[in-house]
Amino acid sequence: MSANTSPKTTRTPRTKHAAGSIKQWALRVEEAARQRGMSRIDTATYLEISTGYWNTLLTGGGSNQSEVGRDLLQRSASLLNTSLLTVYLLCGLLQPEDLYFTTDHEAELAKAYRRMCEDIDLASHLPTPAEWEGKKPMSIRTRYGYALLYELATQKTLLEKASLVST
């Protein structure tokens, strides 16, 4: 390589990551920080971690969920302008079904689907029965999402939420 040329750098295309991963969370935080004009160094400083550790989280290396502390997640929630609970869901530390009180998610979701189908105004916007509970049904997470959206749109309760205990 001559003195006048610089090494060619290529950007790795972004890929979709499984819902609920530390890498997905880190990429969301990076995007929010970038929108605020923050560099990676600025972001790491804001999160009160080293730039090296931040880079490790962004690449998915060493990103065991138990290694990411509550304080870091709280600071990231502030940067994302969202709740800590949402960050826990984004990281996969909680799953949407953890927020509902039931021992049989499939049965509860089947009842919720039947109730949603009874609503003539919204039934045409729902997935088909085969998509909902066929041989290859939607994920529990997706079905809970539909139920939650229905509850928000109609102000009706389909699923019993787990109660939060305050100390």
N, C-alpha and C positions, 0 to 999 in steps of 0.2 A: 504494500500500500504506500503510495507516495505521500509526501508531506502535505500536499494540497488537498488530499481527499480525506474524508472522514468515514468511519465505518457506517455502513447502511443499517439503519434500524427499522425494524418493522413492528407494527403494533399488532399484538395478538387480539383477534376479534373476541368480543364479549360473548360469553355463552350463558345460557340459562342454567341456573343451579336449582337443585332440589329445594322445595319450600322448606323453610325452617333450618337453615344452616348458618354457621358463624360466617362463612365466606359470603353468603348472600347478604347478611346483615352488614358486614364490612363494606361491601360494594355499594349498598344503599347509603351508608354513612359517607363514603367517599363522594358519591354523586351529590348528596346534599351539601357537603362542604365545598365541592367544586362550584356549585351554583351560587354559593356565598363568596366565591373568589378566593377560597382557602387552598393552599398547597397541601401536599401530604405532610410536610413538616408542621405547618400550621394546624392541621387536623390532629396530628399526634400530640402536639402541645396542648390543644384544647381538651383532648381526651385524657391528658396527663399520663401518657405512655411514651415509650421511646419510638422513634421513627422506624427502627429495625423491627420492633415488635408489631407495629402497625402494618408494615410491609408483609410480615409473616402472616398476619390475619387476612390481609387482602388476597394473598396467594393460596390461602387454605392450608398452609403448612403449620403444624403445631397448634391447630385451632380446636383443641378439645373443648367441648362446651363447659366442662368443669373448670377450665383455666381462665375463663372470662368472668371477672368479678362483677358484683352488683354495682359498685361505684362506676366502673367503666360503662356498663350498660345504661346507668342513669344519666351520665354525661352525654352518651350518644342519643338518648331519648330527647334530651334538650336540643341537641343539634338537629335531630330529625323532626323536632316539633311534634312529638307524639308521646304517648304514655309509656311508662316502663313495661306495662303488661303487653303492649303491642310489640315492644322490642323483644321480650321473652318469647313471644309467638314467632317473631321473625327469625330468631336464633334457633328455634327448635327446642328451647328449654321447656316450653309448654306447647301442647297441641290444642287446636280449637275444641276438640271433644273433651279436653280437661275442664272446660268451663261449664259443662253441663252435668247435671246430676242424674246419672243412670248407670246401671251395670250392663245394659244391653243396648249399645248404640244403634245397631242395625234395626232392632224392633222400634225404637223411638223415632228413628229417621223414617221408617216405613209409615208409621202413624202420621208423622208430620207431612209426608208426601201426600198421603190420602186426603188430609185436611186441606192442603194447598190445592189439590186437584178439584176439590169441591167449590172453590172460589171461581165462579164463571168469568170474572173480569181478568183474572191473572192466569188461569189454567193453561191458556194457549201459549204462554211464555215459558212454561216449565219443560224440563227434559221429558222425554218419553219414558214410560215405565221400563222399557228395555235399557235405556241409558241409566236410569236411577237404580234399578235393582236386578238387572239382567245378569248374563253370564260374566260379563266384565263391567261391573257397575262403576260409576264415578267414585272417586275417593271419598272417604268419610269427611275429609276436610272440605271438599267441594260441596257435598250435600249439606253439611252444616252451614256453609256459606249461603246456599240457596235459602235455607230455613231462616237464617238471620236476616237476609235481605227481605224476605217475605214479612217477617215480624216488623221490621222497620217500616216497610211500605204500608202495612195494614194496621199497625198498632195492636196486633193480636199476638198472644203468646202460644207458641207451638211446643216449645221445649222448656223444661224446668232448668233454670240456671243454677249452678252450684252457688251456695251462699258464701260470701266472703266474711271471714271472721276478723273483727278488728280487735286489736290488743290494747 
